[in-house]
Amino acid sequence: MALQGKVGTEIEIKASPDKYYNVFKSTAYHVPNAAPDHIQGVEVHEGDWETHGSVKIWKYTVEGESGVFKEKVEYDDANRAVTLVGVEGDVMKEYKTFKPTYQVVPKGTGSLAKLTIEYEKLRADVPAPNKYVTLMVNITKGIDEHLAKA
């Protein structure tokens, strides 16, 4: 059984690619307001909200369990993709590497959000991080609804 893998999904959203991407690129502090059932807080640990390589700490709930995720952000402006490279936190107890990516591309009058996680498990008995893909979907839906109200 392979310890490395990639899981993900795609969902259609109403927001434009630029609006959705800019939430992660410059206003990630709005995510707890957009998806309060899933994200309880986010703070900058090193750097700032907009700089490639900045480190943020997220407080989240997945399947009823609270967790903390410390990540170093990578921005790919050309492809409207943001990757959160796991540095510390609850997921790192089960995964050696954990890299969720939120990418958005134009589709019709809205966008297609491509949500993926590249990972390497610490042990063979660790499940694939599908529950975190579901978390990403819920966050994306919350952001989309939040942007529709703005």
C-alpha positions in Angstrom: 0.0 0.0 0.0 1.4 3.4 -1.1 2.1 5.9 1.6 2.0 8.9 -0.8 -1.0 10.0 -2.7 -3.3 12.8 -4.0 -7.0 13.1 -3.3 -9.4 15.8 -4.5 -12.5 17.0 -6.1 -13.9 19.8 -8.2 -17.0 22.0 -7.5 -18.7 24.7 -9.5 -19.0 28.1 -7.7 -20.7 31.3 -8.7 -17.8 33.6 -7.7 -15.4 34.8 -10.4 -11.9 33.2 -10.4 -10.3 36.4 -9.3 -12.7 37.1 -6.4 -12.3 33.6 -5.0 -8.5 33.5 -5.4 -8.2 36.9 -3.8 -9.8 35.7 -0.6 -6.8 33.3 -0.1 -4.3 35.8 -1.6 -5.1 38.8 0.5 -8.1 38.4 2.8 -7.8 35.0 4.4 -8.9 36.6 7.7 -12.5 36.6 6.2 -12.6 32.8 5.9 -13.8 32.3 9.6 -16.7 34.7 8.8 -17.5 32.9 5.6 -17.3 29.3 7.0 -17.7 29.6 10.8 -18.8 26.0 11.2 -15.5 24.8 9.7 -12.9 27.5 10.4 -12.9 29.1 13.9 -9.9 31.4 13.3 -6.8 32.2 11.3 -3.8 34.3 12.3 -0.5 35.3 10.8 2.4 33.6 12.5 5.2 34.9 10.2 5.0 37.5 7.4 1.6 38.9 6.5 -1.7 38.1 4.8 -0.4 38.6 1.2 3.2 37.4 0.9 4.3 34.1 -0.6 6.0 32.1 2.2 4.0 33.7 5.0 3.0 31.3 7.8 -0.6 31.1 9.1 -2.2 29.1 11.9 -5.7 27.9 11.2 -8.2 26.6 13.8 -10.7 24.3 12.2 -13.4 21.7 12.9 -13.6 18.5 10.8 -16.1 15.7 11.5 -16.8 17.3 14.9 -13.2 17.4 16.0 -11.3 20.6 16.6 -7.8 20.9 15.1 -5.0 23.3 14.4 -3.0 23.6 11.1 0.1 25.6 10.7 1.0 26.2 7.1 3.4 28.1 4.8 1.5 29.5 1.9 2.6 29.3 -1.8 0.8 31.4 -4.3 0.7 30.7 -8.1 -0.9 33.8 -9.5 -0.8 32.7 -13.1 -2.9 29.6 -12.3 -4.9 31.2 -9.4 -3.8 28.4 -7.1 -2.8 28.6 -3.4 -1.1 25.7 -1.7 -1.0 25.5 2.1 2.2 23.5 2.9 1.7 21.8 6.3 4.4 22.7 8.8 2.8 21.7 12.2 -0.5 20.8 13.7 -2.9 18.0 14.2 -2.7 16.6 10.6 1.1 16.3 11.0 0.5 13.5 13.6 -0.7 11.3 10.7 1.0 12.7 7.6 4.7 13.4 6.9 3.6 15.8 4.2 0.3 17.5 3.8 -0.3 20.1 1.0 -3.9 21.2 0.3 -4.3 23.3 -2.9 -7.2 25.5 -3.8 -7.2 26.3 -7.5 -9.9 28.1 -9.4 -10.5 28.4 -13.2 -13.1 30.2 -15.2 -16.3 28.2 -16.0 -19.3 29.8 -17.6 -20.3 32.9 -15.6 -18.6 31.5 -12.5 -15.7 29.2 -11.7 -14.6 25.7 -11.2 -12.7 25.2 -7.9 -10.2 22.3 -8.0 -9.5 21.1 -4.5 -6.6 18.7 -4.0 -4.4 17.4 -1.2 -1.0 15.9 -1.8 0.1 13.8 1.1 2.5 11.2 2.5 1.2 9.1 5.4 3.4 8.4 8.4 2.0 4.8 8.6 0.2 2.4 6.3 -2.9 2.3 8.6 -3.5 6.1 8.3 -6.5 6.8 6.0 -6.3 9.0 2.9 -7.2 12.6 3.9 -10.7 12.5 2.3 -12.3 14.2 5.3 -10.1 17.2 4.7 -11.2 17.3 1.1 -14.7 17.5 2.4 -13.6 20.4 4.7 -12.1 22.2 1.7 -15.4 21.8 -0.1 -17.3 23.2 2.8 -14.9 26.1 3.1 -15.2 26.8 -0.6 -19.0 26.8 -0.4 -18.9 29.2 2.5 -16.6 31.5 0.7 -18.8 31.4 -2.4 -21.9 32.3 -0.4 -20.0 35.0 1.4 -18.8 36.6 -1.8 -22.4 36.4 -3.3 -23.6 38.6 -0.4 -20.8 41.1 -0.7 
